[in-house]
């Protein structure tokens, strides 16, 4: 599956999701509000676990798609539930060093090398849950082959390599902890925007 056909498949899944939940975002209706800022309030704190609601959109040439997700990260494992814009569940991603699976709305499971090929066909060799998690948790030093713009007064908001250009356009702060809330990634005619809408749980040091 090449990069473009993978994007088209994902877009088709978004608009034909099989299992519609009554309200998958119910868990976000009672929590302390987050404050959005243009820069991190404390650039030196790290996030150890989080639960967030986010939306994303991508485009390549004249085609694209969008969706929403619930992302939970704890004990070095990511669980990402992906939904269409209409809250139909499209897939679930489970990602850790010893367990990498994608489960689609029909229960089909992709794991192992199939998982890696699918992720890479969507986002390229340097784009994976690891990249977004390292950006969110402020562990950017763990991202390989990524350069950063050093001429900034606070937490770095511009990263790049030979393939990708990454901008953090805003942050959300809750309980003294800060995560990027607007991330933009571009590569030629491909662009990917990731926006954190709400934080339900966040912990760090």
C-alpha positions in Angstrom: 0.0 0.0 0.0 1.6 3.3 -1.0 1.3 6.6 0.8 -1.5 8.1 -1.3 -3.7 4.9 -1.4 -3.3 4.6 2.4 -4.6 8.1 2.8 -7.6 7.4 0.6 -8.3 4.2 2.6 -8.2 6.1 5.8 -10.5 8.8 4.4 -13.0 6.2 3.3 -13.0 4.6 6.8 -13.7 8.0 8.4 -16.9 8.4 6.4 -18.1 4.8 6.7 -17.2 4.0 10.3 -19.3 1.0 11.5 -19.6 1.3 15.2 -21.2 4.6 16.3 -20.9 5.4 20.0 -23.6 7.4 21.9 -21.0 9.9 23.1 -17.4 8.7 23.1 -16.3 12.0 24.5 -18.5 11.9 27.6 -15.5 11.5 29.8 -14.3 15.0 29.0 -17.4 16.8 30.3 -16.2 17.3 33.8 -12.6 18.3 34.3 -10.6 21.4 35.2 -10.3 23.8 32.3 -7.0 24.2 30.5 -5.4 27.5 29.6 -4.1 28.0 26.0 -1.0 30.1 25.5 1.4 30.8 22.7 4.4 29.6 24.7 5.0 27.0 27.4 4.7 28.4 30.9 7.3 26.0 32.3 9.6 24.6 29.7 11.4 22.2 31.9 8.6 19.9 33.2 8.0 16.5 31.6 4.7 14.7 31.1 4.6 11.1 32.4 1.0 10.3 31.5 -1.9 12.0 29.8 -5.4 11.5 28.4 -6.5 14.0 25.7 -9.2 14.6 23.2 -7.9 15.9 19.8 -8.9 16.5 16.3 -6.8 16.2 13.2 -6.9 17.0 9.5 -4.6 16.1 6.6 -4.4 17.1 3.0 -2.3 15.9 0.1 -2.6 17.8 -3.2 -6.3 18.4 -3.5 -7.5 15.5 -1.3 -7.7 15.0 2.4 -9.6 14.0 5.4 -10.2 14.7 9.1 -11.1 12.9 12.3 -11.0 13.0 16.1 -9.3 10.8 18.7 -9.0 10.0 22.3 -5.4 9.3 23.2 -4.3 7.8 26.5 -0.7 7.3 27.5 0.4 5.6 30.7 3.1 3.0 31.7 4.9 3.5 28.4 1.9 2.4 26.3 -0.3 4.4 23.9 -4.0 3.7 23.3 -5.5 5.8 20.6 -9.2 5.5 19.6 -9.8 7.1 16.2 -13.2 8.4 15.2 -14.7 9.9 12.1 -15.9 13.6 12.3 -19.4 12.1 13.2 -18.0 10.1 16.2 -18.1 6.7 14.4 -15.2 4.7 15.7 -12.7 3.9 12.9 -9.9 2.1 14.6 -8.0 1.6 17.8 -4.2 1.8 18.0 -2.2 0.1 20.8 1.4 1.0 20.7 4.3 0.1 23.0 7.7 -1.4 22.7 6.3 -4.9 23.0 2.8 -4.5 21.5 1.9 -2.7 18.3 -1.6 -3.3 17.0 -4.3 -1.6 14.9 -7.8 -2.9 15.3 -10.3 -1.6 12.7 -14.0 -1.1 13.1 -14.6 -4.6 11.9 -12.2 -6.2 14.3 -9.4 -6.9 11.9 -6.0 -6.7 13.5 -2.8 -5.5 12.0 0.3 -6.2 14.1 4.1 -6.6 13.8 5.6 -5.7 10.5 2.1 -5.0 9.0 1.6 -2.4 11.7 4.9 -0.7 10.9 4.2 -0.7 7.2 0.7 0.7 7.7 1.9 3.6 9.9 4.8 4.3 7.6 2.6 4.3 4.6 0.4 6.9 6.3 2.9 9.3 7.8 6.4 8.5 6.5 9.4 7.0 8.2 9.8 9.8 10.8 6.1 10.1 11.7 4.7 7.7 14.3 2.9 7.8 17.7 6.5 8.1 19.1 6.9 11.5 17.4 3.7 13.0 18.7 4.2 11.5 22.2 7.7 12.9 22.5 6.4 16.4 21.4 3.5 16.2 23.9 5.6 14.9 26.8 8.5 17.3 26.2 11.0 14.4 25.5 12.0 15.9 22.2 15.6 14.8 22.8 14.4 11.2 22.1 13.4 12.0 18.5 16.1 10.8 16.1 17.4 12.8 13.2 15.3 15.9 14.2 16.8 19.4 14.3 15.4 22.3 16.3 15.5 26.0 15.9 17.7 27.2 18.8 17.0 30.9 18.5 14.0 30.9 20.8 13.5 32.2 24.3 11.3 29.4 25.6 10.5 25.8 24.7 11.4 25.1 21.1 8.4 25.4 18.7 10.1 24.7 15.3 11.6 21.3 14.4 12.8 20.0 11.0 14.7 17.4 9.1 15.3 16.5 5.5 11.7 15.3 5.2 9.4 17.2 7.6 8.8 20.7 8.9 7.1 20.7 12.3 5.6 23.8 14.0 4.0 24.0 17.5 1.6 27.0 17.3 0.1 26.9 20.8 0.2 25.1 24.2 -2.4 24.1 26.8 -1.6 24.3 30.5 -3.4 22.5 33.2 -2.4 22.0 36.9 1.0 23.6 36.1 1.8 21.1 33.3 2.0 22.2 29.6 1.5 20.2 26.4 1.5 21.4 22.8 -2.0 21.9 21.6 -1.6 22.9 18.0 1.0 20.9 15.9 1.5 21.4 12.2 3.5 19.0 10.1 4.3 19.6 6.4 6.1 17.7 3.6 5.8 19.1 0.1 2.1 19.1 -0.8 1.2 17.0 2.3 0.1 18.7 5.5 -1.1 17.3 8.9 -2.6 19.4 11.7 -3.1 18.1 15.2 -5.2 20.1 17.7 -5.7 19.1 21.3 -9.2 20.1 22.2 -9.4 19.0 25.9 -7.2 17.4 28.6 -8.9 15.0 31.0 -5.8 13.8 32.8 -2.2 14.9 32.9 0.6 14.1 35.3 4.3 14.8 35.3 7.3 16.1 37.1 
